[in-house]
Amino acid sequence: MRKTARPLMTALRLEATNQLRAWFGAGRRGQSALAVAGIAGALGAVMFLARPFAPALLRAAAPHLLTLSILVGFQASVLIHLARRKWTRHYSSNWLATLPVTRRQFLAITALRSLLSAALMLGLAPAAVLLARLCVPGSAAVTSVLLTGIGIATATGALLGWFLPARDTQRSDCVPRHAPGPEASLKGLAALSHWTQTQTGMWLQPRSLARLLLPAMLLLPMGTSGNVAIALLCLWSLAIYLFVLLRAMVHVARDGASWLRPTSVTFYRFAWAVARRPLFKQLQWTVSAAVLLIALGCQPQLAARVAEWWLALVTLTSGIALSRAYQSKTMRLRLIASVCVLAVLERFKQHLALPCALLISACYVREAART
């Protein structure tokens, strides 16, 4: 076998090549063409839906460039920090760890994989500004300033996230090997529902929550009363908890399906065991967040629509994650296409998001149960 000076980069190149061949191979050209057409249709739908709101978004974002830059920089810092921890553990524990590589090569592959894994989220803000530039004629000057500020904030935040010290690296993503206390007596698949809560607690530790509360504290205007500040921080904490809970359920669905798929457990039993407690928690705390929004002065109709859209997104993500995980398939394209369908339907008639999300999720669940 021929030796190579950069074995980690060579392994990454071979992995990417094999993935592209799997996507665009001779046997999957029809599916690849359909996926490309779906992405193009989704982009067209986004441009169609964003055109009426783009001028208002630009008027709101232009005077608050500093605030927007702080949020973008904080996002880049968190994403790069978490990605570095993930890929450092990956290359320290897999079969590539036995290769004779230098520290510079190890840091280079870790930085590259961290940047690639976070590229999608880091590109959302610039993509939104470019989309507004296309939809609003004569906005080149405003969008150029916004893009410059976002670029500087992203680079600065990424550097800060890379050089942040990694702490509790072995506790953040691990799951206990045995369930403590009363969970040990649960029968059947009931412990899967508690696994999501346990994973959420592992990810949302007090140190991490304190860092995530920092942007909300910086965005509080001067002269805000103590009661309003506490309510806003509670609302921000609820939003973080609901997002992490949804992400944990997707994680549990993927890992649980990889373990239970070869067994005689039916898909309906698996889906019910994984989803029942997280979905109840989502409903409970979403209603609480809507009540808190109304208490802060938000219009009840607006608060109800925010809660409705979040529950629709949770329903759609849960159904797609459970069905695709049990079929050993990815969920990103299907989730993006389904969200675009919901957005188009909501544009034509309000309050269709949640019923349509329930219907789409039911179709995906039924499809997974049949296969």
C-alpha positions in Angstrom: 0.0 0.0 0.0 1.3 3.4 -0.9 2.2 5.7 2.0 0.8 9.2 2.2 2.1 12.2 4.1 -1.4 13.3 5.1 -3.4 10.2 6.0 -6.2 12.0 7.8 -6.9 14.3 4.8 -6.7 11.4 2.5 -9.3 9.5 4.6 -11.6 12.6 4.5 -11.2 12.9 0.7 -12.0 9.2 0.3 -15.0 9.5 2.6 -16.4 12.5 0.7 -15.8 10.7 -2.7 -17.6 7.6 -1.5 -20.5 9.7 -0.2 -20.8 11.5 -3.5 -20.8 8.2 -5.4 -23.5 6.9 -3.1 -25.6 10.0 -3.8 -25.0 10.3 -7.6 -24.3 6.7 -8.5 -25.9 5.0 -11.5 -28.6 3.4 -9.4 -29.6 6.6 -7.7 -29.5 9.2 -10.4 -33.3 9.5 -10.4 -33.4 10.1 -6.6 -30.5 12.6 -6.9 -32.3 14.5 -9.6 -35.4 14.6 -7.6 -33.5 15.9 -4.5 -31.9 18.6 -6.6 -35.3 19.6 -8.0 -36.7 19.6 -4.5 -33.9 21.9 -3.2 -34.4 24.3 -6.2 -38.2 24.3 -5.5 -37.6 25.0 -1.8 -35.3 27.9 -2.7 -37.9 29.3 -5.0 -40.6 29.0 -2.4 -38.4 30.7 0.2 -37.8 33.6 -2.2 -41.6 33.8 -3.0 -42.5 33.8 0.7 -39.7 36.2 1.8 -40.4 39.0 -0.8 -43.2 40.7 1.2 -41.2 40.7 4.5 -37.7 41.5 3.2 -38.0 45.3 3.3 -39.3 45.3 6.9 -36.5 42.9 8.0 -33.9 45.1 6.4 -35.3 48.2 8.1 -35.3 46.4 11.4 -31.8 44.9 11.1 -29.9 47.9 9.7 -30.1 50.1 12.9 -29.1 47.1 15.1 -26.0 45.9 13.4 -24.1 45.7 16.7 -26.7 43.5 18.3 -27.0 41.3 15.2 -23.2 40.9 15.1 -23.1 39.9 18.8 -25.7 37.2 18.2 -24.0 35.9 15.1 -20.6 35.9 16.8 -22.0 34.1 19.8 -23.7 31.5 17.5 -20.4 30.9 15.7 -18.5 30.6 19.0 -20.9 28.0 20.4 -21.0 26.0 17.1 -17.3 25.9 16.6 -16.6 25.1 20.3 -19.0 22.1 20.2 -17.8 20.9 16.8 -14.2 21.0 18.0 -15.1 18.9 21.0 -17.0 16.4 18.9 -14.3 15.9 16.2 -11.5 15.9 18.8 -13.2 12.9 20.5 -13.9 11.4 17.1 -10.3 11.4 15.9 -9.0 10.4 19.3 -11.0 7.2 19.6 -11.6 5.8 16.1 -9.2 3.6 14.0 -7.5 6.7 12.6 -6.1 7.4 16.1 -3.5 4.7 15.5 -1.9 6.5 12.6 1.4 8.3 13.0 0.2 11.9 12.5 1.7 15.1 13.8 -0.2 17.5 16.1 -0.4 20.0 13.2 -2.2 17.5 11.0 -4.5 16.5 13.9 -5.5 20.2 14.5 -5.9 20.8 10.7 -8.3 17.9 10.2 -10.2 18.9 13.4 -10.5 22.5 12.3 -11.6 21.5 8.8 -14.3 19.0 10.0 -15.5 21.6 12.6 -15.9 24.2 10.0 -17.7 21.9 7.5 -20.1 20.6 10.2 -21.0 24.2 11.3 -21.1 25.7 7.8 -24.8 25.3 7.3 -25.8 27.1 10.4 -23.0 29.7 10.0 -24.3 30.4 6.5 -27.9 31.1 7.5 -27.4 34.8 8.4 -25.4 35.7 5.2 -27.9 33.7 3.1 -30.8 35.7 4.6 -29.1 39.0 3.9 -28.3 38.0 0.3 -31.9 36.9 -0.2 -33.1 40.3 1.1 -30.7 41.9 -1.4 -32.3 40.0 -4.2 -35.8 40.7 -3.1 -35.4 44.4 -2.4 -34.0 46.6 -5.2 -31.6 49.3 -4.2 -30.5 47.7 -0.9 -26.9 47.0 -2.0 -25.4 49.5 0.4 -27.3 48.3 3.5 -26.8 44.6 2.7 -23.0 45.2 2.1 -22.7 46.7 5.6 -24.7 43.9 7.1 -22.6 41.2 5.3 -19.4 42.9 6.4 -20.5 43.0 10.1 -21.8 39.4 10.0 -18.5 38.2 8.4 -16.3 39.9 11.0 -18.5 38.7 13.8 -18.5 35.1 12.5 -14.7 35.0 12.2 -14.2 36.5 15.6 -16.8 34.2 17.3 -15.3 31.2 15.5 -11.8 32.0 16.8 -13.1 32.5 20.4 -15.0 29.2 20.2 -11.9 27.4 19.0 -9.7 28.7 21.8 -12.2 28.3 24.6 -11.0 25.6 27.1 -12.9 22.3 26.8 -14.3 21.2 30.1 -16.4 18.2 31.0 -15.7 16.7 27.6 -16.6 13.2 28.7 -19.9 14.2 30.3 -21.5 16.4 27.8 -22.6 13.8 25.2 -22.6 10.6 27.2 -25.6 8.7 28.3 -25.7 6.8 31.6 -25.3 3.0 31.2 -28.0 2.4 33.7 -31.0 4.4 34.7 -31.0 5.6 38.3 -33.7 5.4 40.9 -37.2 4.4 39.8 -36.3 4.1 36.1 -34.5 0.8 36.9 -37.8 -0.8 37.5 -39.5 0.3 34.3 -40.5 -2.6 32.0 -40.4 -3.0 28.3 -39.4 0.2 26.3 -40.6 2.7 28.9 -37.0 3.8 29.7 -36.6 5.2 26.2 -38.9 8.1 27.1 -36.6 8.9 30.1 -33.6 8.7 27.9 -34.5 11.9 26.1 -34.8 13.8 29.4 -31.5 12.4 30.6 -29.8 13.4 27.3 -31.3 16.9 27.6 -29.9 17.2 31.1 -26.4 16.1 29.9 -26.4 18.7 27.1 -28.0 21.5 29.1 -25.7 21.7 32.1 -25.6 24.8 34.3 -22.3 26.1 32.8 -23.7 25.8 29.3 -27.0 27.4 30.2 -25.2 30.3 31.8 -23.3 31.0 28.6 -26.4 30.7 26.5 -28.2 33.3 28.7 -25.4 35.8 28.0 -26.9 37.2 24.7 -30.3 37.7 26.3 -28.7 39.7 29.1 -26.7 41.8 26.7 -29.8 42.6 24.6 -31.8 43.9 27.5 -32.3 47.6 27.0 -31.2 50.1 29.7 -33.9 50.9 32.2 -35.6 47.5 32.1 -37.3 46.7 35.3 -36.2 43.7 37.3 -39.5 41.8 36.9 -39.5 42.2 33.1 -35.8 41.2 32.9 -36.5 38.0 34.9 -39.5 37.2 32.7 -37.5 37.7 29.5 -34.6 35.5 30.8 -37.1 32.8 31.8 -38.6 33.0 28.3 -35.2 32.7 26.7 -34.4 29.7 29.0 -37.6 28.0 28.0 -36.8 28.5 24.3 -33.3 27.0 24.8 -34.8 24.1 26.7 -37.4 23.3 24.1 -34.9 23.4 21.3 -32.4 21.2 23.2 -35.3 18.8 24.1 -36.2 18.5 20.4 -32.6 17.9 19.4 -32.2 15.2 22.1 -35.3 13.4 20.9 -33.9 13.3 17.4 -30.6 11.9 18.8 -32.4 9.3 20.9 -34.5 8.2 17.9 -31.4 7.7 15.8 -29.5 5.8 18.4 -32.5 3.8 19.7 -33.4 2.7 16.2 -29.9 1.5 15.5 -30.2 -0.8 18.5 -33.8 -2.0 18.2 -34.2 -2.3 14.5 -32.8 -5.8 14.3 -35.1 -7.0 17.1 -38.8 -8.0 17.0 -39.9 -4.6 18.4 -42.5 -3.0 16.0 -42.1 0.5 14.8 -45.3 1.8 16.6 -44.0 0.5 19.9 -40.6 2.1 19.3 -42.1 5.5 18.2 -44.5 5.6 21.1 -41.8 4.8 23.7 -39.4 7.5 22.3 -41.9 10.3 21.6 -44.6 10.2 24.3 -42.8 12.0 27.2 -40.8 14.5 25.0 -44.0 15.5 23.1 -45.9 16.0 26.3 -43.1 18.2 27.7 -43.0 20.2 24.5 -46.8 20.8 24.7 -46.6 21.7 28.4 -43.7 24.2 28.2 -44.8 25.7 24.9 -48.2 26.6 26.4 -46.2 28.1 29.4 -44.1 30.1 27.0 -47.2 31.4 25.2 -48.7 32.5 28.6 -45.5 34.2 29.5 -45.4 36.1 26.1 -49.0 37.3 26.8 -48.0 38.4 30.3 -45.1 40.4 28.8 -47.6 42.4 26.6 -47.7 40.3 23.4 -51.0 40.0 21.6 -52.7 36.7 22.4 -53.2 35.9 18.7 -49.5 36.4 18.0 -48.5 34.3 21.0 -50.9 31.6 19.9 -49.5 31.6 16.4 -45.9 31.4 17.7 -46.8 28.4 19.9 -48.8 26.8 17.0 -45.8 27.1 14.6 -43.4 25.7 17.2 -45.6 22.7 17.9 -46.0 22.2 14.1 -42.2 22.1 13.7 -41.9 19.8 16.7 -44.5 17.4 15.3 -43.0 17.4 11.8 -39.4 16.9 13.1 -40.5 14.1 15.5 -42.4 12.2 12.8 -39.7 12.5 10.2 -36.9 11.7 12.7 -38.6 8.6 14.0 -39.5 7.3 10.6 -36.2 8.0 8.8 -34.1 6.7 11.8 -36.0 3.4 11.7 -35.4 3.2 7.9 -31.6 4.1 8.3 -32.1 7.2 6.1 -31.3 10.9 6.5 -34.0 13.3 7.3 -32.7 16.8 6.3 -34.1 17.0 2.7 -37.4 15.6 3.7 -37.6 18.0 6.7 -36.7 21.1 4.6 -39.2 20.2 1.9 -42.0 19.6 4.5 -41.3 22.9 6.2 -41.5 24.7 2.9 -44.9 23.0 2.2 -46.2 24.2 5.6 -44.9 27.7 4.9 -46.7 27.9 1.5 -49.9 26.5 3.0 -49.8 29.0 5.9 -49.3 31.8 3.4 -52.5 31.1 1.7 -54.6 30.3 4.8 -53.6 30.9 8.5 -53.7 28.2 11.2 -53.0 25.4 8.7 -49.5 24.7 10.0 -50.3 22.4 12.9 -53.1 20.3 11.3 -50.9 19.8 8.2 -47.9 18.9 10.3 -49.9 16.3 12.1 -51.1 14.9 8.8 -47.7 14.8 7.2 -46.1 13.2 10.3 -48.9 10.6 10.3 -48.1 9.7 6.7 -44.4 9.3 7.4 -45.1 7.2 10.5 -47.4 5.0 8.5 -44.9 4.6 5.7 -42.2 3.6 8.2 -44.5 1.1 9.9 -45.3 -0.6 6.5 -41.7 -0.9 5.5 
